[in-house]
Amino acid sequence: MLDNVPYFSYIISAFIGIGLAAATGFRVFLPMFVVSLASYFDWIPMNEHFDWLAGLPTLITTGIATIIEILAYYIPFVDHLLDTVSIPMATVAGSILFASQFAELGTFPQWALALIAGGGTAATISSGFAGIRAASTATTGGLGNSIVGTTETAGAGIMSILAMAAPVMAAIFAIITLIVVIIFGRKAWKKLRSSKDNSQRL
């Protein structure tokens, strides 16, 4: 019945893409590993233009990168170094995973939509958590960073699975996450700036 709804396939693809893009905002490589694993075992279909995502080299590479990324966020100072590159990397990863759902649109609309919706979603969430982590370091001396890191990893895993198993729910959670991260991320950055200004005055 729903198959008769105009552009229904594109709507579902958008929900999946937004969910996966949101997941890359939490962790760059975990969502790509989940998608690669699922497509490698034919649990989900993969468009021929993105067959490389289903390949064994990609599966192994993203698997190793996922482990390194997760562990690195528990190392003081290294987590901040990763934050400096996580936003552009998340933007690229979010765009790729979003584009993989719209291969039939044509090259220009596919990647334009991917950069705006996929890359924008990933970058917003990634920058928000970078601000939260920076504020955590300033207020807790880094003791709270492990909680932030664990939350990000859990969010990436849950959103990746939801995007493929329950796309509508994933899109709803992605929108809620965006709103929450924007609100708390802005507060965190403002708090960080004010604390820096106070320290400079002293």
C-alpha positions in Angstrom: 0.0 0.0 0.0 2.7 2.5 0.9 4.6 1.5 -2.2 1.8 3.4 -4.1 2.6 6.7 -2.3 4.4 9.1 -4.7 8.2 9.2 -4.2 7.9 6.8 -1.2 11.2 5.2 -2.0 12.9 8.5 -2.0 11.3 9.4 1.4 12.6 6.2 3.0 16.0 6.8 1.4 16.0 10.3 3.0 15.2 8.8 6.4 17.9 6.2 6.1 20.4 8.8 4.9 19.6 11.3 7.7 19.9 8.5 10.3 23.3 7.4 8.9 24.5 11.0 8.6 23.5 11.7 12.2 25.4 8.6 13.3 28.6 9.9 11.7 28.2 13.1 13.7 28.7 10.9 16.8 31.5 8.8 15.4 33.0 8.9 11.9 34.0 5.3 11.2 31.5 3.3 13.2 28.5 4.0 11.0 30.6 3.3 7.9 31.7 0.0 9.4 28.1 -1.0 10.2 27.0 -0.2 6.7 29.9 -2.0 5.2 29.3 -5.1 7.4 25.6 -5.1 6.6 26.1 -4.8 2.9 29.0 -7.3 2.8 26.7 -10.0 4.2 23.9 -8.9 2.0 21.7 -7.8 4.9 21.0 -4.5 3.1 21.2 -3.8 -0.7 23.9 -1.6 -2.0 23.8 0.4 -5.2 26.4 -0.6 -7.8 28.0 2.9 -7.6 28.8 2.2 -3.9 29.9 -1.4 -4.2 33.2 -0.5 -2.6 31.3 0.0 0.7 30.4 -3.7 0.6 34.0 -4.8 -0.2 36.2 -6.7 2.2 39.0 -4.0 2.1 36.5 -1.4 3.2 35.1 -3.6 5.9 38.6 -4.3 7.3 39.7 -0.7 7.1 36.6 0.8 8.7 36.7 -1.9 11.4 40.2 -1.1 12.4 39.5 2.7 12.2 36.4 2.2 14.3 38.4 0.5 17.1 41.2 3.1 17.0 38.7 6.0 17.0 36.7 4.7 19.9 39.8 4.0 22.1 41.4 7.3 21.2 38.6 9.3 22.6 39.4 7.9 26.1 42.9 9.3 25.9 43.3 12.8 27.3 44.5 15.5 24.9 44.2 13.0 22.0 40.4 13.4 22.1 40.8 17.2 21.5 43.2 16.5 18.6 40.5 14.3 17.1 37.9 17.0 17.6 39.9 19.3 15.3 39.5 16.9 12.4 36.3 15.2 13.3 34.0 17.9 11.9 35.4 17.8 8.3 35.7 14.1 8.4 32.1 13.6 9.7 30.9 16.0 7.0 32.6 13.8 4.3 31.4 10.5 5.9 27.9 11.8 6.4 27.7 13.0 2.8 29.0 9.7 1.4 26.5 7.6 3.4 23.6 9.9 2.5 24.6 9.9 -1.2 24.7 6.1 -1.1 20.9 6.1 -0.7 20.3 8.4 -3.7 22.4 7.0 -6.4 19.4 7.0 -8.9 19.0 10.8 -8.7 21.9 11.7 -10.9 25.3 12.9 -9.9 24.7 16.6 -9.2 21.4 16.4 -7.3 22.6 13.4 -5.5 25.8 15.0 -4.1 24.2 18.5 -3.6 21.5 16.9 -1.4 24.1 14.7 0.3 26.3 17.7 1.2 23.4 19.8 2.5 21.4 17.2 4.3 24.0 14.5 5.1 27.1 16.6 5.6 25.2 19.4 7.3 23.6 17.0 9.8 26.9 15.2 10.6 28.8 18.5 10.9 26.3 20.0 13.3 26.2 17.1 15.6 30.0 16.7 15.5 30.7 20.4 16.3 28.1 20.3 19.1 29.7 17.4 20.8 33.1 19.0 20.3 31.8 22.0 22.3 30.3 19.8 25.0 33.6 17.9 25.3 35.6 21.2 25.5 33.3 22.5 28.2 33.6 19.2 30.1 37.3 19.5 30.1 37.1 23.1 31.4 34.7 22.3 34.1 35.7 18.7 35.2 39.4 18.7 34.3 38.7 16.1 31.7 37.1 13.6 34.1 33.7 13.9 32.3 35.1 13.4 28.9 34.8 9.6 29.1 31.1 10.0 29.7 30.8 12.2 26.6 32.9 9.7 24.6 30.8 6.7 25.7 27.6 8.6 24.8 28.9 9.4 21.3 29.9 5.8 20.7 26.5 4.5 21.9 24.7 7.1 19.8 26.6 6.2 16.7 25.8 2.5 17.1 22.2 3.0 17.9 21.6 5.5 15.1 23.4 3.3 12.5 21.2 0.2 13.4 18.0 2.3 13.6 18.7 3.9 10.2 18.7 0.5 8.5 16.1 -1.3 10.7 13.6 1.5 11.4 14.3 4.5 9.1 11.4 6.6 10.3 12.3 6.3 13.9 16.0 7.0 13.0 15.0 10.2 11.3 12.9 11.3 14.3 15.8 10.6 16.6 18.2 12.4 14.3 16.0 15.6 14.4 15.7 15.4 18.2 19.4 14.9 18.5 20.1 17.9 16.2 17.9 20.1 18.4 19.4 18.9 21.6 23.0 19.2 20.4 22.4 22.7 19.0 21.0 23.9 22.3 23.6 22.3 24.6 26.4 22.8 22.1 25.9 26.5 21.9 25.6 26.7 25.7 28.9 24.7 26.0 30.7 27.0 23.6 29.4 30.1 25.3 30.4 28.7 28.7 33.9 27.9 27.4 34.3 31.4 25.9 33.2 33.1 29.1 35.6 30.9 31.2 38.5 31.8 28.8 37.6 35.5 29.1 37.5 35.4 32.9 40.9 33.6 33.0 42.5 36.2 30.7 41.2 39.0 32.9 42.7 37.4 35.9 
